[in-house]
Amino acid sequence: MPITITDPSGLSSTFYTPSGVKGDKGDTGDQGPEGPQGPQGPQGPEGQQGPRGFTGHQGPKGNRGDKGDTGIQGPAGPQGDQGNTGAIGPQGVQGPQGATGLTGEKGDTGNTGAKGDQGIQGIQGPKGDKGVQGDQGERGPIGETGPTGPQGPQGETGPTGLTGPQGPQGVQGVQGETGATGPQGPTGPQGPAGEGDSLTQPITSQSSNYTIQATDTHRLIRVTGSATITVGDVLAVGDWIEVTQDSTNPVTFTASGVTLGSFRNKLATNQQYAKVKIQCVAAGEYRLFGDLEFSNIL
């Protein structure tokens, strides 16, 4: 509250003392319904700043008195009843916006007023309806292709696949040109004496089916009838026997306990006077060379 002091010369000064003890805050009443927001009123004019009081003469320093007893706190006054909330009037139609007035000159800054108690927070207003979704915009142009990324690390080597079946034997190629004759090698050692002093080839004749024997080595077998020659494992590696078809009936060949092979698996003579060589090329491996034909087309 304000206190005014007048000195002997007639000058007076007003001082403000702190307010009394604040009573307990009463219970908060029920909040009434929220009314519509009224229009903002114009800003009032700024009050004039009062004159500053004079400073009095300092009196002599008195003796320090004893500390007085603390007074009891007065009772808090009762809180007044909250008035009834008036009916909410209809919201008026918003008028057209007026023209913007000229900006006035900035007034002097007034004294800062005392900070009031914080008001009760109003209830949150209802959530507005969701707006209608707008139409989808047109698709933008396709952007430029970005740079190629770095090559990734090489993957692990996959397991080896299964070996495929062996393909059919290819057609015999064209015989190449005969190479140049090489130089004559050195004379080898003299071989063992053969049977007899003659270089003639021994010849035997067969008119029916026959199985070759070891004694047929290096001989020529004349087949004079329809016969099948059976090749058994009787020759040393490198040894051979020759067979000739002396009749009009073809001679066929079959294996017994050995592997018998020939070009394109031809296993028969092709015509009268044809000659075929039977040769052991490895252990258990025999081959036919000469005038051969498929036995199933004769």
ROBAVEX-276861 format. One record per residue (C-alpha): residue number from 0; residue in three letters; x, y, z. Coordinates in Angstrom, 2 decimals. Each point is the difference from the previous one (the first is absolute). Layout:
BEGIN
+-----+-----+---------+---------+---------+
|   i |  aa |       x |       y |       z |
+-----+-----+---------+---------+---------+
| NUM | ALA |       X |       Y |       Z |
...
+-----+-----+---------+---------+---------+
! end
This chain:
BEGIN
+-----+-----+---------+---------+---------+
|   i |  aa |       x |       y |       z |
+-----+-----+---------+---------+---------+
|   0 | MET |    0.00 |    0.00 |    0.00 |
|   1 | PRO |    1.27 |    3.59 |   -0.60 |
|   2 | ILE |    1.46 |    2.02 |    2.93 |
|   3 | THR |    0.46 |    3.77 |   -0.24 |
|   4 | ILE |    2.65 |    1.76 |    2.14 |
|   5 | THR |    0.16 |    3.81 |    0.37 |
|   6 | ASP |    3.19 |    1.65 |    1.30 |
|   7 | PRO |    0.05 |    3.18 |    2.14 |
|   8 | SER |    0.60 |    2.14 |   -3.07 |
|   9 | GLY |   -3.33 |   -1.10 |   -1.47 |
|  10 | LEU |    1.33 |   -2.37 |   -2.69 |
|  11 | SER |   -1.73 |   -3.34 |   -0.15 |
|  12 | SER |    1.00 |   -3.33 |   -1.54 |
|  13 | THR |   -2.04 |   -3.14 |   -0.59 |
|  14 | PHE |    1.45 |   -3.49 |    0.54 |
|  15 | TYR |   -1.50 |   -3.40 |   -0.69 |
|  16 | THR |    0.21 |   -2.68 |    2.60 |
|  17 | PRO |   -0.22 |   -3.70 |   -0.79 |
|  18 | SER |   -3.46 |   -1.49 |    0.10 |
|  19 | GLY |   -1.24 |   -2.01 |    2.93 |
|  20 | VAL |    0.15 |   -3.77 |    0.30 |
|  21 | LYS |   -1.88 |   -1.73 |   -2.78 |
|  22 | GLY |   -2.77 |   -2.29 |    1.13 |
|  23 | ASP |   -0.45 |   -3.61 |   -1.10 |
|  24 | LYS |   -1.34 |   -0.46 |   -3.50 |
|  25 | GLY |   -3.61 |   -1.08 |   -0.07 |
|  26 | ASP |   -1.33 |   -3.00 |   -1.90 |
|  27 | THR |   -0.25 |    0.42 |   -3.74 |
|  28 | GLY |   -3.58 |    0.17 |   -1.17 |
|  29 | ASP |   -1.39 |   -1.96 |   -2.92 |
|  30 | GLN |    1.05 |    1.45 |   -3.31 |
|  31 | GLY |   -2.83 |    1.32 |   -2.03 |
|  32 | PRO |   -0.39 |   -0.66 |   -3.72 |
|  33 | GLU |    2.42 |    1.84 |   -2.21 |
|  34 | GLY |   -1.55 |    3.05 |   -1.60 |
|  35 | PRO |    0.89 |    1.38 |   -3.40 |
|  36 | GLN |    3.00 |    2.23 |   -0.17 |
|  37 | GLY |   -1.01 |    3.62 |   -0.12 |
|  38 | PRO |    1.66 |    2.60 |   -2.18 |
|  39 | GLN |    3.24 |    1.44 |    1.26 |
|  40 | GLY |   -0.44 |    3.41 |    1.51 |
|  41 | PRO |    2.19 |    2.94 |   -0.87 |
|  42 | GLN |    3.10 |    0.55 |    2.07 |
|  43 | GLY |   -0.47 |    2.68 |    2.62 |
|  44 | PRO |    2.26 |    3.00 |    0.23 |
|  45 | GLU |    3.13 |   -0.35 |    2.07 |
|  46 | GLY |   -0.19 |    1.86 |    3.32 |
|  47 | GLN |    2.39 |    2.74 |    0.95 |
|  48 | GLN |    2.89 |   -0.83 |    2.22 |
|  49 | GLY |   -0.36 |    1.52 |    3.45 |
|  50 | PRO |    2.60 |    2.33 |    1.48 |
|  51 | ARG |    2.79 |   -1.51 |    1.99 |
|  52 | GLY |   -0.12 |    0.78 |    3.72 |
|  53 | PHE |    2.73 |    1.87 |    1.77 |
|  54 | THR |    2.64 |   -1.65 |    2.10 |
|  55 | GLY |   -0.24 |    1.02 |    3.66 |
|  56 | HIS |    2.89 |    0.90 |    2.29 |
|  57 | GLN |    1.55 |   -2.90 |    1.75 |
|  58 | GLY |   -0.77 |    0.10 |    3.67 |
|  59 | PRO |    2.40 |   -0.87 |    2.75 |
|  60 | LYS |    0.62 |   -3.64 |    0.57 |
|  61 | GLY |   -2.11 |   -1.20 |    2.84 |
|  62 | ASN |    0.58 |   -2.77 |    2.43 |
|  63 | ARG |   -0.84 |   -3.48 |   -1.26 |
|  64 | GLY |   -3.24 |   -1.11 |    1.50 |
|  65 | ASP |   -0.96 |   -3.47 |    1.09 |
|  66 | LYS |   -1.57 |   -2.28 |   -2.58 |
|  67 | GLY |   -3.74 |    0.06 |    0.36 |
|  68 | ASP |   -2.23 |   -3.03 |    0.12 |
|  69 | THR |   -1.31 |   -1.36 |   -3.30 |
|  70 | GLY |   -3.69 |    0.72 |   -0.38 |
|  71 | ILE |   -2.48 |   -2.73 |   -0.67 |
|  72 | GLN |   -1.18 |   -0.50 |   -3.55 |
|  73 | GLY |   -3.46 |    1.27 |   -0.68 |
|  74 | PRO |   -2.67 |   -2.37 |   -1.28 |
|  75 | ALA |   -0.51 |   -0.24 |   -3.73 |
|  76 | GLY |   -3.13 |    1.71 |   -1.19 |
|  77 | PRO |   -2.72 |   -2.15 |   -1.55 |
|  78 | GLN |   -0.01 |   -0.32 |   -3.78 |
|  79 | GLY |   -2.94 |    1.58 |   -1.63 |
|  80 | ASP |   -2.53 |   -2.06 |   -1.89 |
|  81 | GLN |    0.60 |   -0.30 |   -3.71 |
|  82 | GLY |   -2.68 |    1.65 |   -1.98 |
|  83 | ASN |   -2.15 |   -1.90 |   -2.45 |
|  84 | THR |    1.32 |   -0.15 |   -3.52 |
|  85 | GLY |   -2.19 |    1.84 |   -2.37 |
|  86 | ALA |   -1.53 |   -1.68 |   -3.02 |
|  87 | ILE |    2.25 |   -0.21 |   -3.04 |
|  88 | GLY |   -1.27 |    2.33 |   -2.63 |
|  89 | PRO |    0.14 |   -0.86 |   -3.69 |
|  90 | GLN |    3.20 |    0.91 |   -1.70 |
|  91 | GLY |   -0.45 |    2.99 |   -2.21 |
|  92 | VAL |    0.89 |    0.10 |   -3.64 |
|  93 | GLN |    3.55 |    1.07 |   -0.50 |
|  94 | GLY |    0.12 |    3.41 |   -1.48 |
|  95 | PRO |    2.32 |    1.07 |   -2.76 |
|  96 | GLN |    3.51 |    0.80 |    1.03 |
|  97 | GLY |    0.52 |    3.65 |    0.41 |
|  98 | ALA |    2.79 |    1.97 |   -1.54 |
|  99 | THR |    3.28 |   -0.11 |    1.85 |
| 100 | GLY |    0.46 |    3.16 |    2.04 |
| 101 | LEU |    3.13 |    2.02 |    0.20 |
| 102 | THR |    2.55 |   -1.19 |    2.50 |
| 103 | GLY |    0.16 |    2.42 |    2.92 |
| 104 | GLU |    3.12 |    1.16 |    1.67 |
| 105 | LYS |    1.45 |   -2.29 |    2.61 |
| 106 | GLY |   -0.95 |    1.12 |    3.47 |
| 107 | ASP |    2.18 |    0.03 |    3.05 |
| 108 | THR |    0.41 |   -3.31 |    1.76 |
| 109 | GLY |   -2.09 |   -0.12 |    3.17 |
| 110 | ASN |    0.94 |   -1.59 |    3.29 |
| 111 | THR |   -0.25 |   -3.75 |    0.13 |
| 112 | GLY |   -3.11 |   -0.99 |    1.92 |
| 113 | ALA |   -0.06 |   -2.64 |    2.68 |
| 114 | LYS |   -0.26 |   -3.55 |   -1.36 |
| 115 | GLY |   -3.47 |   -1.39 |    0.52 |
| 116 | ASP |   -0.90 |   -3.53 |    0.98 |
| 117 | GLN |   -0.07 |   -2.48 |   -2.84 |
| 118 | GLY |   -3.51 |   -0.61 |   -1.23 |
| 119 | ILE |   -1.62 |   -3.39 |   -0.22 |
| 120 | GLN |    0.75 |   -1.78 |   -3.24 |
| 121 | GLY |   -3.04 |   -0.29 |   -2.22 |
| 122 | ILE |   -1.23 |   -3.28 |   -1.36 |
| 123 | GLN |    1.30 |   -1.07 |   -3.40 |
| 124 | GLY |   -2.37 |    0.69 |   -2.85 |
| 125 | PRO |   -1.41 |   -2.81 |   -2.13 |
| 126 | LYS |    2.14 |   -1.35 |   -2.81 |
| 127 | GLY |   -1.02 |    1.29 |   -3.40 |
| 128 | ASP |   -1.18 |   -2.26 |   -2.80 |
| 129 | LYS |    2.65 |   -1.45 |   -2.30 |
| 130 | GLY |    0.25 |    1.89 |   -3.25 |
| 131 | VAL |   -0.78 |   -1.60 |   -3.33 |
| 132 | GLN |    3.04 |   -1.60 |   -1.63 |
| 133 | GLY |    1.17 |    1.97 |   -2.99 |
| 134 | ASP |    0.32 |   -1.41 |   -3.48 |
| 135 | GLN |    3.21 |   -1.84 |   -0.76 |
| 136 | GLY |    2.50 |    2.15 |   -1.78 |
| 137 | GLU |    1.31 |   -0.80 |   -3.43 |
| 138 | ARG |    2.89 |   -2.42 |   -0.17 |
| 139 | GLY |    3.31 |    1.77 |   -0.22 |
| 140 | PRO |    2.52 |   -0.73 |   -2.74 |
| 141 | ILE |    2.29 |   -2.99 |    0.46 |
| 142 | GLY |    3.32 |    1.05 |    1.48 |
| 143 | GLU |    3.29 |   -0.60 |   -1.72 |
| 144 | THR |    1.55 |   -3.42 |    0.44 |
| 145 | GLY |    2.44 |    0.00 |    2.91 |
| 146 | PRO |    3.59 |   -1.12 |   -0.39 |
| 147 | THR |    0.66 |   -3.72 |   -0.04 |
| 148 | GLY |    0.83 |   -1.29 |    3.47 |
| 149 | PRO |    3.28 |   -1.76 |    0.70 |
| 150 | GLN |    0.22 |   -3.65 |   -0.93 |
| 151 | GLY |   -0.75 |   -2.28 |    2.91 |
| 152 | PRO |    2.52 |   -2.55 |    1.25 |
| 153 | GLN |    0.29 |   -3.21 |   -2.00 |
| 154 | GLY |   -2.19 |   -2.76 |    1.37 |
| 155 | GLU |    1.37 |   -3.29 |    1.20 |
| 156 | THR |    0.73 |   -2.65 |   -2.63 |
| 157 | GLY |   -2.92 |   -2.38 |   -0.27 |
| 158 | PRO |    0.45 |   -3.76 |    0.35 |
| 159 | THR |    1.20 |   -1.92 |   -3.05 |
| 160 | GLY |   -2.90 |   -1.40 |   -2.00 |
| 161 | LEU |   -0.43 |   -3.67 |   -0.72 |
| 162 | THR |    1.90 |   -1.38 |   -2.98 |
| 163 | GLY |   -2.33 |   -0.30 |   -2.97 |
| 164 | PRO |   -0.32 |   -3.17 |   -2.03 |
| 165 | GLN |    2.64 |   -0.64 |   -2.62 |
| 166 | GLY |   -1.07 |    1.27 |   -3.41 |
| 167 | PRO |   -0.11 |   -2.22 |   -3.08 |
| 168 | GLN |    3.23 |   -0.60 |   -1.87 |
| 169 | GLY |    0.49 |    2.61 |   -2.67 |
| 170 | VAL |    0.36 |   -0.65 |   -3.71 |
| 171 | GLN |    3.52 |   -0.82 |   -1.09 |
| 172 | GLY |    1.74 |    3.06 |   -1.29 |
| 173 | VAL |    1.61 |    0.38 |   -3.37 |
| 174 | GLN |    3.35 |   -1.69 |   -0.16 |
| 175 | GLY |    2.77 |    2.54 |    0.14 |
| 176 | GLU |    2.77 |    0.34 |   -2.54 |
| 177 | THR |    2.85 |   -2.40 |    0.29 |
| 178 | GLY |    2.87 |    1.56 |    1.86 |
| 179 | ALA |    3.48 |    0.25 |   -1.34 |
| 180 | THR |    2.11 |   -3.13 |    0.34 |
| 181 | GLY |    2.16 |    0.20 |    3.04 |
| 182 | PRO |    3.66 |   -0.88 |    0.05 |
| 183 | GLN |    0.81 |   -3.67 |    0.19 |
| 184 | GLY |    0.58 |   -1.14 |    3.53 |
| 185 | PRO |    2.95 |   -2.03 |    1.11 |
| 186 | THR |   -0.05 |   -3.69 |   -0.76 |
| 187 | GLY |   -1.47 |   -1.93 |    2.89 |
| 188 | PRO |    1.45 |   -3.16 |    1.45 |
| 189 | GLN |   -0.67 |   -3.21 |   -1.88 |
| 190 | GLY |   -3.13 |   -1.75 |    1.19 |
| 191 | PRO |   -0.29 |   -3.64 |    0.92 |
| 192 | ALA |   -0.21 |   -2.49 |   -2.80 |
| 193 | GLY |   -3.59 |   -0.57 |   -1.19 |
| 194 | GLU |   -1.70 |   -3.17 |   -0.97 |
| 195 | GLY |    1.88 |   -1.19 |   -3.01 |
| 196 | ASP |    2.31 |    1.98 |   -2.14 |
| 197 | SER |   -2.77 |    1.47 |   -2.20 |
| 198 | LEU |   -1.69 |    3.48 |    0.44 |
| 199 | THR |   -3.34 |   -1.35 |   -1.26 |
| 200 | GLN |   -3.15 |    0.26 |    2.21 |
| 201 | PRO |   -1.55 |   -3.29 |    1.14 |
| 202 | ILE |   -3.59 |   -0.49 |   -1.26 |
| 203 | THR |   -2.82 |   -2.18 |    1.40 |
| 204 | SER |   -3.58 |   -0.52 |   -1.25 |
| 205 | GLN |   -3.29 |   -0.11 |    1.90 |
| 206 | SER |   -3.47 |   -0.66 |   -1.49 |
| 207 | SER |   -2.14 |    0.39 |    3.17 |
| 208 | ASN |   -0.03 |    1.77 |    3.37 |
| 209 | TYR |    3.45 |    0.25 |    1.58 |
| 210 | THR |    1.68 |    1.31 |    3.22 |
| 211 | ILE |    3.50 |    1.41 |   -0.46 |
| 212 | GLN |    2.93 |   -1.79 |    1.68 |
| 213 | ALA |    3.45 |    1.12 |    1.14 |
| 214 | THR |    1.46 |   -2.11 |   -2.82 |
| 215 | ASP |   -1.78 |    2.26 |   -2.51 |
| 216 | THR |    2.35 |    2.89 |    0.86 |
| 217 | HIS |    1.18 |    1.80 |   -3.17 |
| 218 | ARG |   -1.99 |   -2.46 |   -2.22 |
| 219 | LEU |   -2.59 |    0.70 |   -2.69 |
| 220 | ILE |   -3.29 |   -1.87 |    0.49 |
| 221 | ARG |   -1.97 |   -0.61 |   -3.26 |
| 222 | VAL |   -3.73 |   -0.27 |    0.71 |
| 223 | THR |   -1.56 |   -2.00 |   -2.85 |
| 224 | GLY |   -3.54 |   -0.24 |    1.32 |
| 225 | SER |   -2.50 |    1.87 |    2.19 |
| 226 | ALA |    1.75 |    0.33 |    3.35 |
| 227 | THR |    0.30 |    2.00 |    3.22 |
| 228 | ILE |    3.50 |    0.60 |    1.41 |
| 229 | THR |    0.10 |    0.15 |    3.83 |
| 230 | VAL |    2.82 |    2.11 |    1.50 |
| 231 | GLY |    1.31 |   -1.33 |    3.32 |
| 232 | ASP |    2.90 |    1.27 |    2.15 |
| 233 | VAL |    2.77 |   -2.10 |   -1.65 |
| 234 | LEU |    2.40 |    2.62 |   -1.46 |
| 235 | ALA |    2.86 |    1.91 |    1.62 |
| 236 | VAL |   -0.19 |    3.79 |   -0.12 |
| 237 | GLY |    1.04 |    1.09 |   -3.52 |
| 238 | ASP |   -0.64 |   -3.40 |   -1.68 |
| 239 | TRP |   -2.56 |   -0.39 |   -2.77 |
| 240 | ILE |   -1.93 |   -2.39 |   -2.25 |
| 241 | GLU |   -1.43 |    0.72 |   -3.47 |
| 242 | VAL |   -3.31 |   -1.33 |   -1.37 |
| 243 | THR |   -1.18 |    0.10 |   -3.65 |
| 244 | GLN |   -3.48 |   -0.68 |   -1.43 |
| 245 | ASP |    0.53 |   -2.44 |   -2.87 |
| 246 | SER |   -3.69 |   -0.76 |   -0.57 |
| 247 | THR |   -3.01 |    2.14 |   -0.83 |
| 248 | ASN |   -1.24 |   -0.32 |    3.60 |
| 249 | PRO |    1.12 |    2.75 |    2.44 |
| 250 | VAL |    2.15 |   -0.85 |    3.02 |
| 251 | THR |   -1.21 |    1.35 |    3.36 |
| 252 | PHE |    2.10 |    0.51 |    3.14 |
| 253 | THR |   -0.99 |   -0.34 |    3.69 |
| 254 | ALA |    1.88 |    0.30 |    3.32 |
| 255 | SER |    0.44 |   -2.53 |    2.80 |
| 256 | GLY |    1.55 |    1.31 |    3.25 |
| 257 | VAL |    1.57 |    3.03 |   -1.68 |
| 258 | THR |   -1.02 |    3.50 |   -1.14 |
| 259 | LEU |   -0.28 |    0.02 |   -3.80 |
| 260 | GLY |   -0.13 |    3.39 |   -1.73 |
| 261 | SER |    0.02 |    1.32 |   -3.55 |
| 262 | PHE |   -0.69 |    3.19 |   -1.91 |
| 263 | ARG |   -3.70 |    0.82 |    0.51 |
| 264 | ASN |   -0.41 |   -3.49 |    1.53 |
| 265 | LYS |    0.05 |   -1.73 |   -3.38 |
| 266 | LEU |    0.31 |   -3.75 |    0.68 |
| 267 | ALA |   -0.18 |   -1.72 |   -3.43 |
| 268 | THR |    1.82 |   -0.12 |   -3.32 |
| 269 | ASN |   -1.65 |    2.09 |   -2.71 |
| 270 | GLN |    0.51 |   -2.16 |   -3.13 |
| 271 | GLN |    1.86 |   -2.98 |   -1.54 |
| 272 | TYR |    3.79 |    0.08 |    0.34 |
| 273 | ALA |   -0.16 |    2.59 |    2.79 |
| 274 | LYS |    2.79 |   -0.28 |    2.59 |
| 275 | VAL |   -0.17 |    0.83 |    3.75 |
| 276 | LYS |    2.81 |    0.15 |    2.57 |
| 277 | ILE |   -0.65 |   -1.07 |    3.64 |
| 278 | GLN |    2.59 |    1.63 |    2.33 |
| 279 | CYS |    0.48 |    0.05 |    3.77 |
| 280 | VAL |    0.71 |    3.64 |    0.97 |
| 281 | ALA |   -0.03 |   -0.42 |    3.81 |
| 282 | ALA |   -0.76 |   -2.66 |    2.57 |
| 283 | GLY |   -3.52 |   -1.23 |   -0.82 |
| 284 | GLU |   -0.43 |    2.68 |   -2.72 |
| 285 | TYR |   -0.34 |   -1.14 |   -3.66 |
| 286 | ARG |   -0.66 |    2.05 |   -3.13 |
| 287 | LEU |   -1.16 |   -0.74 |   -3.57 |
| 288 | PHE |    1.57 |    1.87 |   -2.95 |
| 289 | GLY |   -0.81 |   -0.37 |   -3.70 |
| 290 | ASP |   -2.93 |   -0.49 |   -2.34 |
| 291 | LEU |   -2.88 |    0.08 |    2.46 |
| 292 | GLU |   -3.75 |    0.62 |   -0.13 |
| 293 | PHE |   -2.93 |   -0.03 |    2.45 |
| 294 | SER |   -1.10 |   -3.59 |    0.47 |
| 295 | ASN |   -3.71 |    0.92 |    0.16 |
| 296 | ILE |   -0.15 |    1.45 |   -3.52 |
| 297 | LEU |    1.67 |   -2.91 |   -1.82 |
+-----+-----+---------+---------+---------+
! end
